[in-house]
Amino acid sequence: MKNTVFFLLLFVFMNLSYAQDIRPCYFDQFINEDSLEEAERQIQEGINKFQSDQRNTDSAKVIPVVVHVIHNGGSENISEAQIQSQIQILNEDFGKFENTNGDGNGVDTNVRFFLANLNPDGKCTNGIVRVRSSLTNHQSYQRPLLKELSFWDNSRYLNIYIVKSINGNVAGYASFPGGPPDEDGVVVQHNYFGNIGSANGFFGRTLTHEVGHWLGVYHTFNNSCGIDVCYDGDNVCDTPPAFEPNYSCVTLNTCSNDIPDLNDQKENYMDYTPGACKNMFTEGQKMRMQSTLNFIRTEIWTDENLINTGYDSIYITPDICPVIADFVTLTKDVCIGNSVNFSDISLNDGTIWQWQFPGGTPSSSNEQNPLVNYESIGSYDVILIISNTITTDTLIKENYINVSAPGVGDNLPYNENFDSGLYPPIDISINNPDGTITWQLDSLAFTSSNYSMSINNLENTNYGTVDEIVLPKLDFSSNTGNLLFMSFKWAYARSDPSYSDELLVLLSFNCGNSYTQVFYRSGSGLVTGPTQTTPFIPDSTQWKDAFIILNNFKTESFVEVKIVNVTDGGNKLYIDDLYIGNGDDLVAMENVFTDNLRYAIYPNPVLDQLNLELILEESQMISTKLINALGKVVVNNYPQNFVTGKHLITFSTSKLPQGLYFLILETEGNYNIRKVVVQH
Ligand SMILES: [Zn+2]
């Protein structure tokens, strides 16, 4: 299913038939395959029960909604009026309200929505939480972090997140029923939310579409034309199959296997057509929603939950809700000298903030989102008094921030070839936040003698999630010599040419408070073997070398190094022969000759022109760099194709200061490094 949709998206973009450079929905990237099958079984079973007993679908079910606005102070911090405009549209569309855009040829789904009037603690609220955070520029693999910022019990509330961007250009995505709580909810870009304020497209139908997914409904073009119009595709009989997403309101008939052969239902909320021509859910889609609510999301619409969340017909909203103090940080455990960003998530529009930070600098603040530095070991309370002109509230979180000594990392060099056979290898930890497929020892392929580490992304289908190999803390300042670098070997193949898993190397110098990316590969840049749908097992020629210069970080004494896989359901990724340390010993002044590449560097030491002579037995892409002893690139020749034969590449060194340099010659899959001395 995923393959089809992704391919079709690319196809459509290549043909420029879609005016805006936005992907309407990323739902297919976020289906939790582990829970999908069981959820689908429950939905089908529920529909079968309805066929003998209609009572569970006859009366409207009402869903309490909380909207978390994740913003950075820009237009993505949308108004309450814009949020209310979206809730109104949601009800018009799901309720087929007369004389609204939602009054098309479909049905009333008997699902309704309201902004919660009571929070999980039973306190008065407008159902809107505002959080200032850089996570407003949302990347798919950071999905659990949104929930760490703000999340209300998903068995009682529909959690909707507003962000500035999703992977750059995605309008929204939703979770399917039955998945893990920390993945539940809907994420929408602010400019596709509602129909006033910053909203600029789709008539507010992005949320209608995403909530359709959240209630167990697929795209109308799911699995293309499929085979059986009832039990394939979107598993709904009364939505005609569609070969691919429709991006315009033009009437098309892309599948002919339905009887009678009907046009694609461009009016259906679950296609990708513009909001202007969407106006219907079908009876079959309604049955899936009702089944989801009766058998999976069973608590959220009960009378008891409506009372506890303050549904309008039961609860009388006071003129003003008192302020409720609350705050969050993305980390509570820090090292001496680290700073912590406090995000105010108080409810009901406080205007005055009085923070107290015992043990911190500053020790108090009136800012809404202060940055506080901690210089002493200990556990520290944080106090927030929030008020507006009428009400005030105080929150004390005891021992909230824990400050520890950073310690001293292990001396370099660091070597790990995984051949001990221990899992996890000594002093290495594996981070597997979703608890499913992760990095394992692998004896099927290796460059050292026994094992490598691999992750099976063929089965790792919880798209967008991370799995991390975390090395022991290292003391980079213990490095002797001029060149500090990290190297490892990797091997990877894709299962489909149109998408790819990702490999990153991240460093933290502040106990995990923040990370610096020093290596990133995806797509063709990650591939070392042929695309295949069976598990990839590399032979000895299908490994590549990663070479990362770390000279910029030579003074850091407590460094966390993480090797990260972000899954896209591709194929197996292997890592072997990790090394972090001094490059000097591995780098000779002499010229070398290998089987497929012969080269010579002269003169060395060099005065004003360095010559690199290459002899190639087959054409290949080659790039060259000259870097100084601090790791700064002083000459950079980007990759270009060199044909078979002899070549001369020259570097002008006349203006370079005297000293030690490194010439890096990168071929397809190999790094060659040589010391060069410039003497004037
Ligand atoms: Zn969708």
Residues whose N, C-alpha, C, O or C-beta is under 5 A from the ligand:
A	BS01	ZN	C25 F27
